[in-house]
């Protein structure tokens, strides 16, 4: 039987399983929003589809919470930053060449566009990675600041941040001026760190139940808001116009809006539940967890991503609520597997690129080490 000390020296499989789950949620989210399913949309199907939409935002929050939990008591490393940037660049280039070779969307090789694909983080091809890198570069300032706070000070800082970052944008929606992704990620990172250092053990059952409850609330509010948006006259419509909620893109505000507190509260409770399960290590889980980031990079690549969801994968013909959900899950698992395999196969190229990039970063970001 492994001791706690031994487990700490290895990758904690609770974390790796949660990382895999978060990427699966993101892929299911993409399937849900890219598939029209224009016929046979029962209320039950719409209700369950919204859970898939919500899941993508939960997955993003979980991924950043994991980073905060893992890194709050350590120093950010240039090597980790270089690895992330390199993996993204390799997948960006490879998937672009695949798109050219398969003539996806009539893509032909273009030198200038190819150069941009070499620097996907700089050109925000993957918004999540670009935001994560910006967050990572501020950690030499954020982590020491958080470490010098006692529990009460830390809690007050998070409480004020919660009101500013998650509540205020929800109450005062203004397209293009709601919040900054890096700021949101810094907040999530800080929450992960707080859980690591100050939160005592929680009931797994209660945490899962709270996660489900908040998810139900988010979906219910979304359906209610959709109905209210359709009301043309009256006080409610005037209130919706005043807050900006009546715009079409805001109909899914509670489950699609990145700064919504709903995905955050769902993610927090899932995170607490998983981290309070018996700690274990499993080589297979850790292997998939180590390579699952490739699944995100694979299915979210520029040019390739719109094609794979709108053309290659066509679930519009699938009828029946649970048949659609089952098909979506099978496709998501398949995409995840392909991404993991590619991550393994491209590992040697990524390592070479990463070493070179690390040397460059060390000249400018030495404070990370």
VENBEL-V351404 format. One record per helix or strand. SS is the DSSP state (hx for helix, st for strand). FROM is the first residue (numbers start at 1). TO is the last residue. If there is no record, write none. Layout:
ss=(SS;SS)
from=(FROM;FROM)
to=(TO;TO)
//
This chain:
ss=(hx;hx;hx;hx;hx;hx;hx;hx;hx;hx;hx;hx;hx;hx;hx;hx;hx;hx;hx;hx)
from=(4;13;43;78;104;111;127;151;181;204;235;248;253;261;283;293;304;321;347;366)
to=(9;34;71;101;106;118;147;171;198;229;243;250;256;275;291;299;312;345;364;368)
//
